[in-house]
Amino acid sequence: MDARGRRLRVLSHATASAAWSPDGRRIALAGRGLLLIDADAGGRRRLAAGRFASPVFSDDGDQLAALRMDGIDPGFDPAESYKLVIVDLLNGRARVVASGFYPLAWAPRKVLLVRSVDGHVGTMQPNGGEVKFIRAKALAATWSPDGRRLALLVGSANNPALVVTDSAGRRSHSVWRGTRLVSPSALDQWSRGGWILFTRETFPRLGWVSDADDLHTHVFAVRPDGTGLHQLPGPPRTEQAFISIRPH
């Protein structure tokens, strides 16, 4: 949809998450399989089979990282059942580079930001190898567009805070601490325009909630210095939500 919440276009009814390519011409869809869609023409290409989530493009758009979930129950599966997969979009080859980690963001200097199943955040080279941990634990994290800073969602789900650090996870300053009205549920993206986007999920009615349709998702944007907090327009009622801004 557009920035005003209009011109909604449905791409898939079975997608866990999605991401724009750096040139804004393609969309990666992760869910029941990993798909690549032409954003304008609508043509699609299947990259891999399986259950996928969290697709992340490299800065040159030639590679795609995603989480493949090989287990039966995501809440109880062992860490080894979570596979970090990288697909070479030039030749279509997919390879597993790590187990127990999922991708968060790809820095311009080709370093992949990852999060372990138990919540530790680190960096790794896209060819695999050792993960260099830079933060004890965080709920979510993403790079700034220039790869020099990190935005992290820290604390607990009931008491979250949005902080910005240097690329090594040090020199932290608080951007936004959750309040009763605006409390981040997920950290989505640091846009090229200088906005950090996060979502807040709420159940509008008290008592038992029996349907995921009762979940309301609101998208907010804030500057890295904590100024300019505002809610983005768009339909709030959804079963699941993720945000990705199309590059210009």
GIGIZI-V521494 format. One record per residue. RES is the residue in one small letter. SS is DSSP state (alpha for helix, beta for strand, coil for the rest). D_CENTER is the distance of its C-alpha to the mean C-alpha in Angstrom with 2 decimals. Layout:
res: [RES RES]
ss: [SS SS]
d_center: [D_CENTER D_CENTER]
//
This chain:
res: [m d a r g r r l r v l s h a t a s a a w s p d g r r i a l a g r g l l l i d a d a g g r r r l a a g r f a s p v f s d d g d q l a a l r m d g i d p g f d p a e s y k l v i v d l l n g r a r v v a s g f y p l a w a p r k v l l v r s v d g h v g t m q p n g g e v k f i r a k a l a a t w s p d g r r l a l l v g s a n n p a l v v t d s a g r r s h s v w r g t r l v s p s a l d q w s r g g w i l f t r e t f p r l g w v s d a d d l h t h v f a v r p d g t g l h q l p g p p r t e q a f i s i r p h]
ss: [coil coil coil coil coil coil coil coil coil coil coil coil coil coil beta beta beta beta beta beta coil coil coil coil coil beta beta beta beta beta beta beta beta beta beta beta beta beta coil coil coil coil coil beta beta beta beta beta beta beta beta beta beta beta beta beta beta coil coil coil coil coil beta beta beta beta beta beta beta coil coil coil coil coil coil coil coil coil alpha alpha alpha beta beta beta beta beta beta beta coil coil coil coil coil beta beta beta beta beta beta coil beta beta beta beta beta beta coil coil coil coil beta beta beta beta beta beta coil coil coil coil beta beta beta beta beta coil coil beta beta beta beta beta beta beta beta coil coil coil coil beta beta beta beta coil coil coil coil coil beta beta beta beta beta beta beta beta coil coil beta beta beta beta beta beta beta beta coil coil coil coil coil coil beta beta beta beta beta coil coil coil coil coil coil coil coil beta beta beta beta beta coil coil coil coil beta beta beta beta beta beta beta beta beta coil coil coil coil coil coil coil coil alpha alpha alpha beta beta beta beta beta beta beta beta beta coil coil coil coil coil coil beta beta coil coil coil coil coil beta coil coil coil coil coil coil coil coil coil coil coil]
d_center: [18.08 19.44 18.87 21.55 20.02 22.53 23.00 20.57 20.31 19.35 17.95 17.64 18.58 16.99 13.32 10.59 7.69 8.28 8.07 11.17 13.31 14.59 17.84 16.56 18.70 16.51 13.60 12.05 12.09 11.30 13.55 17.23 17.13 15.11 16.31 16.64 18.00 20.16 18.87 22.48 24.73 22.63 23.59 21.36 21.39 20.49 19.08 19.22 20.24 18.90 16.12 12.68 8.98 5.66 7.51 7.65 10.98 13.51 15.01 18.04 16.38 18.53 16.14 13.06 11.39 10.20 10.98 14.36 15.80 19.56 20.75 22.22 20.80 17.22 18.73 21.54 20.86 21.67 19.22 20.87 19.69 16.03 16.14 14.03 15.19 15.60 17.28 19.74 19.66 23.20 24.87 22.52 22.77 20.12 20.47 19.24 18.86 18.12 18.27 16.70 13.50 10.01 8.16 5.79 7.37 10.86 13.57 16.48 18.79 17.14 15.93 12.85 10.99 10.74 11.09 14.10 14.66 16.78 14.33 15.59 13.56 15.13 15.43 17.01 18.59 17.24 20.59 19.99 22.30 22.08 19.04 19.93 18.75 18.33 17.55 19.25 16.51 13.48 11.37 8.19 8.36 7.86 10.89 13.23 14.21 17.28 15.80 18.33 16.45 13.57 12.10 11.91 12.02 15.22 18.03 17.99 16.49 19.85 20.13 16.88 17.05 14.95 16.46 16.57 18.15 19.44 17.84 19.65 18.31 21.72 23.35 21.10 21.66 20.47 18.82 18.71 19.90 19.33 22.34 23.73 22.69 19.37 17.42 13.62 12.11 8.38 7.06 5.06 6.83 10.26 12.30 15.39 17.52 16.86 14.88 12.14 10.45 9.96 11.02 14.14 15.30 19.06 21.82 24.58 27.52 29.01 30.14 28.87 25.87 26.50 24.13 20.38 21.53 22.54 19.00 18.47 15.17 15.64 13.49 14.75 14.95 16.75 18.22 17.72 21.29 20.68 22.53 21.97 19.97 19.99 18.59 17.47 19.69 18.87 19.68 18.62 19.71 17.27 16.72 12.92 10.61 7.35 7.93 8.23 11.51 14.03 15.53 19.26]
//
